Amino acid sequence: MEQLRHLQTVVENTEENQRPYDRPIRDVFRRLGNDAVDEVVARYKAGAHTTELMREFELSKSSVLKILRENNVKMRRQAMTPKQVQQATVMYEQGDSLLTTARALEVPKQTVRQALIKAGVEIRPSTAP
């Protein structure tokens, strides 16, 4: 009986004293609010890259894509920015792998590969087993 009272006290105290900001808001729509979600959508439609939106709104790539999908935004090919291509070229020519470069720039490995080829960078043979 004593354990039951203790458990009830813990539950009551947790529910009553837990302020909303003590718990992380996991749902991106609630965390951002309608105005910010609308801004993400508008900026993407105006040509902003998802990586720009990620940085500006402090979101993960999956959260940006979720916002766009759930607002029925037609997704465009996720090309790298000229700055990213330049960074990828430097990294790759200094010996970083395609995968390491892709992870650092938060883009798919194949996207990095295609951008480097288009930029005239010679791709090294794969060292993967």
MDAnalysis code that builds the backbone (N, CA, C; Angstrom):
import MDAnalysis as mda
import numpy as np

u = mda.Universe.empty(387, n_residues=129, atom_resindex=np.repeat(np.arange(129), 3), trajectory=True)
u.add_TopologyAttr("name", ["N", "CA", "C"] * 129)
u.add_TopologyAttr("resid", np.arange(1, 130))
u.add_TopologyAttr("resname", ["MET", "GLU", "GLN", "LEU", "ARG", "HIS", "LEU", "GLN", "THR", "VAL", "VAL", "GLU", "ASN", "THR", "GLU", "GLU", "ASN", "GLN", "ARG", "PRO", "TYR", "ASP", "ARG", "PRO", "ILE", "ARG", "ASP", "VAL", "PHE", "ARG", "ARG", "LEU", "GLY", "ASN", "ASP", "ALA", "VAL", "ASP", "GLU", "VAL", "VAL", "ALA", "ARG", "TYR", "LYS", "ALA", "GLY", "ALA", "HIS", "THR", "THR", "GLU", "LEU", "MET", "ARG", "GLU", "PHE", "GLU", "LEU", "SER", "LYS", "SER", "SER", "VAL", "LEU", "LYS", "ILE", "LEU", "ARG", "GLU", "ASN", "ASN", "VAL", "LYS", "MET", "ARG", "ARG", "GLN", "ALA", "MET", "THR", "PRO", "LYS", "GLN", "VAL", "GLN", "GLN", "ALA", "THR", "VAL", "MET", "TYR", "GLU", "GLN", "GLY", "ASP", "SER", "LEU", "LEU", "THR", "THR", "ALA", "ARG", "ALA", "LEU", "GLU", "VAL", "PRO", "LYS", "GLN", "THR", "VAL", "ARG", "GLN", "ALA", "LEU", "ILE", "LYS", "ALA", "GLY", "VAL", "GLU", "ILE", "ARG", "PRO", "SER", "THR", "ALA", "PRO"])
u.atoms.positions = np.array([
    [0.819, -1.188, 0.000],
    [0.000, 0.000, 0.000],
    [0.868, 1.258, 0.000],
    [1.961, 1.182, 0.762],
    [2.881, 2.319, 0.836],
    [3.507, 2.586, -0.539],
    [3.838, 1.531, -1.258],
    [4.421, 1.687, -2.591],
    [3.439, 2.343, -3.552],
    [2.177, 1.990, -3.433],
    [1.145, 2.566, -4.286],
    [0.998, 4.066, -4.022],
    [1.020, 4.462, -2.757],
    [0.936, 5.888, -2.411],
    [2.153, 6.643, -2.953],
    [3.326, 6.032, -2.825],
    [4.551, 6.663, -3.330],
    [4.475, 6.845, -4.848],
    [4.022, 5.822, -5.535],
    [3.890, 5.898, -6.982],
    [2.885, 6.975, -7.385],
    [1.775, 7.050, -6.669],
    [0.770, 8.067, -6.957],
    [1.351, 9.459, -6.740],
    [2.124, 9.660, -5.693],
    [2.753, 10.955, -5.418],
    [3.730, 11.334, -6.530],
    [4.509, 10.379, -6.990],
    [5.462, 10.644, -8.067],
    [4.735, 11.057, -9.340],
    [3.681, 10.336, -9.693],
    [2.913, 10.645, -10.894],
    [2.266, 12.017, -10.778],
    [1.647, 12.317, -9.653],
    [0.993, 13.612, -9.460],
    [1.998, 14.751, -9.539],
    [3.127, 14.601, -8.893],
    [4.143, 15.653, -8.917],
    [4.722, 15.852, -10.307],
    [4.911, 14.787, -11.026],
    [5.454, 14.889, -12.379],
    [4.483, 15.615, -13.287],
    [3.226, 15.243, -13.238],
    [2.230, 15.858, -14.115],
    [1.971, 17.313, -13.744],
    [1.866, 17.611, -12.456],
    [1.531, 18.963, -12.026],
    [2.697, 19.928, -12.181],
    [3.888, 19.481, -11.890],
    [5.033, 20.383, -11.860],
    [5.861, 20.386, -13.132],
    [5.528, 19.556, -14.050],
    [6.291, 19.496, -15.305],
    [5.856, 20.656, -16.189],
    [6.738, 21.606, -16.396],
    [6.432, 22.738, -17.272],
    [6.611, 22.289, -18.717],
    [5.847, 22.859, -19.650],
    [5.930, 22.435, -21.049],
    [7.338, 22.520, -21.615],
    [8.113, 23.517, -21.222],
    [9.446, 23.666, -21.789],
    [10.471, 22.732, -21.164],
    [10.082, 21.972, -20.155],
    [10.991, 20.984, -19.575],
    [11.130, 19.757, -20.470],
    [10.152, 19.539, -21.306],
    [10.173, 18.398, -22.210],
    [10.430, 18.893, -23.629],
    [11.310, 18.215, -24.374],
    [11.547, 18.675, -25.743],
    [10.316, 18.475, -26.604],
    [10.063, 19.428, -27.458],
    [8.939, 19.313, -28.377],
    [9.457, 18.606, -29.616],
    [9.015, 17.397, -29.817],
    [9.529, 16.575, -30.899],
    [8.850, 16.857, -32.236],
    [7.616, 17.260, -32.212],
    [6.910, 17.487, -33.457],
    [7.340, 18.823, -34.045],
    [7.937, 18.764, -35.215],
    [8.507, 19.951, -35.847],
    [7.458, 21.028, -36.095],
    [6.245, 20.646, -36.388],
    [5.198, 21.622, -36.659],
    [4.821, 22.407, -35.404],
    [4.733, 21.722, -34.279],
    [4.417, 22.417, -33.025],
    [5.590, 23.281, -32.576],
    [6.811, 22.751, -32.761],
    [7.995, 23.484, -32.315],
    [8.187, 24.767, -33.107],
    [7.998, 24.690, -34.430],
    [8.216, 25.857, -35.270],
    [7.033, 26.822, -35.277],
    [5.846, 26.288, -35.300],
    [4.662, 27.128, -35.434],
    [4.320, 27.326, -36.901],
    [3.092, 27.718, -37.152],
    [2.589, 27.839, -38.518],
    [3.348, 28.860, -39.349],
    [3.690, 30.003, -38.752],
    [4.377, 31.045, -39.516],
    [5.735, 30.572, -40.023],
    [6.498, 29.907, -39.171],
    [7.819, 29.420, -39.576],
    [7.697, 28.302, -40.601],
    [6.719, 27.420, -40.441],
    [6.493, 26.349, -41.419],
    [6.167, 26.966, -42.776],
    [5.290, 27.970, -42.770],
    [4.953, 28.658, -44.015],
    [6.174, 29.323, -44.633],
    [7.050, 29.851, -43.801],
    [8.271, 30.489, -44.283],
    [9.213, 29.461, -44.927],
    [9.354, 28.290, -44.304],
    [10.178, 27.222, -44.882],
    [9.652, 26.862, -46.266],
    [8.353, 26.673, -46.371],
    [7.721, 26.314, -47.640],
    [7.946, 27.410, -48.684],
    [7.704, 28.652, -48.302],
    [7.847, 29.774, -49.232],
    [9.297, 29.927, -49.699],
    [10.229, 29.797, -48.772],
    [11.644, 29.947, -49.129],
    [12.093, 28.834, -50.065],
    [11.616, 27.605, -49.823],
    [11.984, 26.496, -50.700],
    [11.412, 26.720, -52.100],
    [10.159, 27.127, -52.163],
    [9.524, 27.382, -53.462],
    [10.223, 28.515, -54.204],
    [10.826, 29.448, -53.455],
    [11.534, 30.581, -54.061],
    [12.954, 30.206, -54.484],
    [13.367, 28.959, -54.187],
    [14.674, 28.503, -54.654],
    [15.702, 28.199, -53.584],
    [15.370, 28.391, -52.314],
    [16.327, 28.097, -51.246],
    [16.619, 26.592, -51.209],
    [17.848, 26.248, -50.912],
    [18.244, 24.848, -50.781],
    [17.838, 24.329, -49.401],
    [17.599, 23.048, -49.332],
    [17.211, 22.455, -48.054],
    [18.308, 22.645, -47.012],
    [19.579, 22.632, -47.439],
    [20.673, 22.825, -46.477],
    [20.638, 24.238, -45.889],
    [20.250, 25.223, -46.685],
    [20.108, 26.588, -46.169],
    [18.999, 26.631, -45.128],
    [17.876, 25.992, -45.443],
    [16.736, 25.978, -44.529],
    [17.074, 25.239, -43.239],
    [17.859, 24.183, -43.367],
    [18.283, 23.430, -42.186],
    [19.029, 24.347, -41.219],
    [19.992, 25.085, -41.764],
    [20.798, 25.974, -40.912],
    [19.965, 27.119, -40.333],
    [19.190, 27.752, -41.179],
    [18.445, 28.926, -40.742],
    [17.406, 28.606, -39.674],
    [16.712, 27.482, -39.845],
    [15.641, 27.142, -38.914],
    [16.075, 26.101, -37.874],
    [17.374, 25.741, -37.899],
    [17.931, 24.752, -36.966],
    [17.138, 23.451, -36.985],
    [17.022, 22.888, -38.192],
    [16.274, 21.658, -38.412],
    [17.176, 20.599, -39.009],
    [16.772, 19.360, -38.862],
    [17.455, 18.275, -39.561],
    [16.940, 18.228, -40.996],
    [17.685, 17.535, -41.834],
    [17.260, 17.380, -43.231],
    [15.889, 16.706, -43.284],
    [15.704, 15.682, -42.460],
    [14.428, 14.961, -42.489],
    [13.267, 15.852, -42.055],
    [13.507, 16.778, -41.132],
    [12.437, 17.686, -40.712],
    [12.063, 18.652, -41.824],
    [13.062, 19.184, -42.527],
    [12.774, 20.078, -43.656],
    [11.971, 19.325, -44.709],
    [12.415, 18.112, -45.039],
    [11.720, 17.326, -46.049],
    [10.300, 16.963, -45.602],
    [10.130, 16.697, -44.321],
    [8.796, 16.384, -43.789],
    [7.864, 17.589, -43.950],
    [8.366, 18.767, -43.631],
    [7.559, 19.990, -43.787],
    [7.142, 20.154, -45.243],
    [8.087, 19.975, -46.143],
    [7.792, 20.158, -47.561],
    [6.807, 19.104, -48.065],
    [7.030, 17.847, -47.692],
    [6.130, 16.763, -48.113],
    [4.715, 16.988, -47.608],
    [4.600, 17.323, -46.326],
    [3.272, 17.459, -45.723],
    [2.546, 18.716, -46.194],
    [3.261, 19.606, -46.864],
    [2.630, 20.786, -47.457],
    [2.520, 20.638, -48.971],
    [2.655, 19.384, -49.443],
    [2.491, 19.044, -50.860],
    [3.368, 19.879, -51.791],
    [4.601, 20.122, -51.359],
    [5.544, 20.875, -52.176],
    [6.243, 19.908, -53.115],
    [6.282, 20.255, -54.394],
    [6.977, 19.419, -55.369],
    [8.474, 19.546, -55.112],
    [9.091, 18.396, -54.841],
    [10.522, 18.387, -54.516],
    [11.336, 18.484, -55.796],
    [12.369, 19.281, -55.737],
    [13.289, 19.353, -56.865],
    [14.541, 18.566, -56.518],
    [15.327, 18.296, -57.540],
    [16.577, 17.571, -57.340],
    [17.430, 18.338, -56.344],
    [18.024, 17.636, -55.433],
    [18.808, 18.270, -54.379],
    [20.251, 18.485, -54.838],
    [20.444, 19.442, -55.731],
    [21.784, 19.735, -56.235],
    [22.607, 20.459, -55.177],
    [23.906, 20.344, -55.323],
    [24.806, 21.035, -54.408],
    [24.973, 22.489, -54.847],
    [25.181, 23.355, -53.877],
    [25.453, 24.751, -54.190],
    [26.879, 24.862, -54.732],
    [27.196, 25.940, -55.454],
    [28.568, 26.120, -55.927],
    [29.588, 26.094, -54.784],
    [29.223, 26.663, -53.643],
    [30.128, 26.645, -52.486],
    [30.371, 25.216, -52.008],
    [29.314, 24.403, -51.990],
    [29.462, 23.003, -51.579],
    [30.341, 22.236, -52.560],
    [30.169, 22.508, -53.849],
    [30.991, 21.834, -54.860],
    [32.464, 22.196, -54.646],
    [32.710, 23.461, -54.367],
    [34.084, 23.904, -54.113],
    [34.650, 23.210, -52.871],
    [33.858, 23.154, -51.806],
    [34.295, 22.474, -50.587],
    [34.552, 20.997, -50.857],
    [33.653, 20.363, -51.593],
    [33.802, 18.942, -51.911],
    [35.065, 18.707, -52.728],
    [35.325, 19.583, -53.679],
    [36.522, 19.451, -54.510],
    [37.778, 19.517, -53.652],
    [37.835, 20.495, -52.772],
    [39.008, 20.644, -51.895],
    [39.165, 19.408, -51.013],
    [38.086, 18.983, -50.382],
    [38.146, 17.823, -49.487],
    [38.590, 16.569, -50.233],
    [37.975, 16.339, -51.384],
    [38.263, 15.124, -52.149],
    [39.701, 15.142, -52.673],
    [40.143, 16.291, -53.160],
    [41.510, 16.381, -53.682],
    [42.554, 16.297, -52.573],
    [42.162, 16.575, -51.332],
    [43.078, 16.427, -50.202],
    [43.076, 15.009, -49.645],
    [42.277, 14.133, -50.271],
    [42.311, 12.727, -49.893],
    [41.084, 12.180, -49.188],
    [40.122, 13.031, -48.865],
    [38.905, 12.514, -48.234],
    [38.135, 11.646, -49.229],
    [37.440, 10.667, -48.706],
    [36.635, 9.794, -49.566],
    [35.355, 10.502, -49.976],
    [34.664, 9.928, -50.951],
    [33.369, 10.471, -51.348],
    [32.395, 10.445, -50.171],
    [32.423, 9.332, -49.424],
    [31.504, 9.187, -48.297],
    [31.795, 10.207, -47.199],
    [33.058, 10.385, -46.859],
    [33.434, 11.363, -45.832],
    [33.031, 12.767, -46.264],
    [33.280, 13.080, -47.523],
    [32.924, 14.390, -48.069],
    [31.414, 14.588, -48.031],
    [30.680, 13.569, -48.455],
    [29.217, 13.653, -48.471],
    [28.663, 13.858, -47.067],
    [29.181, 13.128, -46.111],
    [28.700, 13.272, -44.731],
    [29.002, 14.666, -44.187],
    [30.177, 15.182, -44.490],
    [30.549, 16.518, -44.006],
    [29.638, 17.597, -44.589],
    [29.222, 17.399, -45.824],
    [28.382, 18.397, -46.497],
    [26.889, 18.093, -46.375],
    [26.578, 16.972, -45.739],
    [25.192, 16.551, -45.512],
    [24.408, 16.389, -46.810],
    [25.035, 15.725, -47.771],
    [24.392, 15.410, -49.048],
    [24.687, 13.953, -49.389],
    [23.893, 13.343, -50.260],
    [24.153, 11.957, -50.644],
    [25.497, 11.798, -51.363],
    [26.107, 10.642, -51.154],
    [27.407, 10.354, -51.770],
    [27.343, 10.463, -53.291],
    [26.285, 9.956, -53.888],
    [26.144, 9.995, -55.347],
    [26.039, 11.437, -55.856],
    [25.430, 12.300, -55.078],
    [25.330, 13.711, -55.449],
    [26.721, 14.339, -55.485],
    [27.542, 14.017, -54.493],
    [28.921, 14.528, -54.463],
    [29.684, 13.995, -55.668],
    [29.551, 12.710, -55.928],
    [30.264, 12.100, -57.054],
    [29.903, 12.790, -58.371],
    [28.611, 12.972, -58.596],
    [28.162, 13.603, -59.840],
    [28.649, 15.047, -59.943],
    [28.625, 15.775, -58.837],
    [29.075, 17.169, -58.845],
    [30.568, 17.261, -59.122],
    [31.345, 16.345, -58.543],
    [32.793, 16.358, -58.771],
    [33.123, 16.024, -60.226],
    [32.434, 15.051, -60.778],
    [32.663, 14.683, -62.185],
    [32.324, 15.885, -63.076],
    [31.198, 16.521, -62.796],
    [30.780, 17.689, -63.583],
    [31.797, 18.827, -63.463],
    [32.454, 18.919, -62.295],
    [33.451, 19.965, -62.053],
    [34.818, 19.592, -62.631],
    [34.912, 18.397, -63.233],
    [36.157, 17.988, -63.860],
    [37.139, 17.300, -62.930],
    [36.691, 16.895, -61.772],
    [37.560, 16.207, -60.806],
    [37.609, 14.727, -61.184],
    [38.829, 14.174, -61.228],
    [38.971, 12.758, -61.537],
    [38.641, 11.935, -60.284],
    [37.734, 11.009, -60.452],
    [37.308, 10.168, -59.336],
    [38.266, 9.002, -59.181],
    [38.740, 8.809, -57.961],
    [39.655, 7.701, -57.666],
    [38.900, 6.378, -57.666],
    [39.598, 5.278, -57.945],
    [38.951, 3.968, -57.823],
    [38.519, 3.710, -56.376],
    [37.416, 3.015, -56.232],
    [36.901, 2.702, -54.910],
    [37.859, 1.789, -54.169],
    [38.021, 2.037, -52.881],
    [38.857, 1.166, -52.050],
    [38.015, 0.227, -51.211],
    [36.709, 0.308, -51.364],
    [35.805, -0.556, -50.602],
    [35.962, -1.996, -51.048],
    [35.893, -2.941, -50.095],
    [36.058, -4.360, -50.444],
    [34.941, -4.876, -51.325],
])
